[in-house]
Amino acid sequence: MDALPTPDIGESRLADRLRALRAERRWALDALADKSGVSRASLSRIENGEVSPTAATLGRLAAAFGLSMSRLLAEVEADAPALVACAAQPEWVDPATGFRRRSVSPPAPGFACEMLECELPPHARVAYPLPPHRGMEHHLYLLEGALELMLGDQTFRLHPGDCLRYRLMAASAFHTLGDAPARYILAIR
């Protein structure tokens, strides 16, 4: 786990929010470790801002708190305005895989849907062992590249122009196919 490469999501704000979420639930580090599958030592280092979580780790933590990763990240950002200019759309980069996630329409109070633009580098794989909450609706539209998406025991292969609608009920994993990055739009509700 390395430092977050972008200042959009302040490392200390993320650490503070994760610590606050745990405190709100009155969970000890051991309880969060059991719920998330992230070691107590890693949780301590993350909450103290010593390291930044990878996409997989952040996904596990978000699921343990019953939040989508986007919603968790939005909680450490400023209030979202109605118009979000491209330059103001927060981007997060997974330090382990290079996976890029830009919040095109960041989550905001009163809105049930959010839209993300994502890019997974060639030969990269990101796995989420737990859904943020069962039944979360996703619409994935592949713009470029080829992508394999595993949803529980089902596997889907997507090519440019394909759209996959699904509800997260179990573990999921995204894997690029071929030598090009997979770029896609993800609508979450």
N, C-alpha and C positions, 0 to 999 in steps of 0.2 A: 504494500500500500504506500503510495507516494502522495506528495502534496497535490492538491487540485491544480491543474494548469490554468484555469481561468479565474479571474477575480469576480465574475458575475455572482457566483455563489460563494460567499465568504466562508472560508474554512472555519473560522471561529464561530460564525453564526450557525453553521450546520452543526458543529460540535455542541454549542449551547442548546440548540433546538432538540437534538437527540437526548441530551441530558435532561432537559425539561420534560420531554414526553415520558421518559422513564420515571421521573419524579412524580409527575401527575398521576401515574398509575400505581405509585408506591411500590415499584419493583426494585429489588436489589439487582446488582449486575448479574448475579447468578441466575435470577429469574429470567432476565432478558436473554441471557446466553442460552438457557433451555428453550425459550420460545422461538429464538431466531436461528439457532445453530451456529452463532458466532461466538468464538471463545471469549471468556471473561477478560482475559488480558487484552485482546484486540478491542473489545468494547471500551475498556478503560483508556486505551491509547487514542481511540477515535474521539471519545467524549472530552478528553484533555487537549484535543487539537494537535496531537503529536503526529498523527497520520490521517490520511483521508481514505474513506471507504471506496472500494471498487464498485462497479455497477452491481455485481452479484451480491456483495455484502450489503450495499444500500438497499437492494431489493429485498433481502432477508429481513433487514431492520424495518423497512416500510411495512412488509407483510405482518411482522410481529405486532406493529402498532395499528394494523388495520387500515393503512393508507396506501394509495398508489405512490410510486416513487416520485412522480410529477407533483403530486399534492404535497408530499414531504418537502421537496425542494422549493416549492412555491411558498411554503411557510417561512422560509429563511430569506425570501426576497421581499422587496418593497411591494406595496399594493399595486395591482395591475390596472393600468388605464384602459379605456375603451379601445383606443387605437394603439397598437403596439408596432412601432416602426421596426423594420428589419434589424437595424443596429441596436435596438433595445431589447431584442428577444434573447433571453438568457440561454447560454449554451453550457453544457456540462460535458466533459470528456473523461471517459473511464481511463484511469492511469494504467490499468492492466492490459486492456485490449485496444485502446484507441477509439472505441465506440464513441460517436458523437451524438448528442441528443439536444436539439434546439427546441425550446418551447415557443412555437409559432403563436399559439394563443394560450398563454399560461393560465392555470386554474385560478379562478377568482370566486369570491363569495357570490352566491346566487346563480352561478352557472354550473351546469352538470357536465358539460363536455369540455374537453381540451384537445388541442391538436399539436402534434410533435413532428418535426422533421428529423429523421435519424439516418446515420450513415455508419455501417459496420464495415471495417477494413477487410480486404481479401483474406480468406482463410481464418477469419476470426470467429469466435463462438462466445456467446453470452448466455448463461443459464440462470434461471430464476427458480429455485426449488419450491417456492410457495407463491401463490397469487396474493396480491395485496388484500383482496377479499373475493371470495368465491362468487362467480357470476359476473364479474366486471366485463363490460362489453368493449370490444376492440374492433376497429375496422382498419386493416393494414392495406395500403395501396403502394405497390412497388413501382418506383420511378425508374431505377437503373440497377443493373447487375442481376444476380440470381440469389435467391434466399431460400434456405430450408428452415421451416418453423416446426418445432416439435411441441405439441400440446398434449400432455399426458402420454397416452400410447398411440396418438395419431401423428403422422408426419405429412407436411404439405410442402411442395416445391413451388415457388413462385418465380415468375419471369416478368419483365417490364409490362405494365398495364394490368397485371392481375391484381384482384382485390380479394382479400380473405376476411370474412366476418366471423368472429368467434367470441365466446365467453370464456374467461379464464376460470377453470375449475380445478386445475392441478398444476404441477410443475410445467414450465415452458423453457424452450431454448431456441435461440436464433443463431444460424450458422450460414456464412456466405459460401456460395458455390462458385468455383472458378477463380480467375485472377483479378477480377474487378471488385471494387467495393459494392455493397448493396445499399442503395439509397431509397428510403421510403417515407411515406407519410403515415402517421398513426393517429387515428381519432379514438379517444377514450371517453367512455361514458360510464 
